[in-house]
Amino acid sequence: MAQIIARQNEEVTQEYDKIKALLLNIYKLTPERFRQLFTNQNKAPENTWTDFVYEIKNYFHEWIRGVNVRTFEELSNLMITEQMGKKVLSEIHDHFLDECPIKES
């Protein structure tokens, strides 16, 4: 990771947000990937429950930050949309996510 950062120009290496964006992009850590990590994470036998909570909490925060959730209502809409998306047939899943009325409110 240090080598990746060292190859960047000085402007990038001096700002945390730019370094974070660079690393997220390089490692393909998109909001969707954070959602998957949050949803599918299991506690490793060698980790404590505190470690597990820390991991899923970070995945959750990066997911909602990545999709620009700022209010409780936006979080509620996201969670309801996710739950509804789990219940629709796979053939219409993508169409559902594009057209879901809850996202508009």
Secondary structure, 3 states (H helix, E strand, C coil): CHHHHHCCCHHHHCCHHHHHHHHHHHCCCCHHHHHHHHHHCCCCCCCCHHHHHHHHHHHHHHHHHHCCCCCHHHHHHHHHHHHHHHHCCHHHHHHHHHHCHHHCC
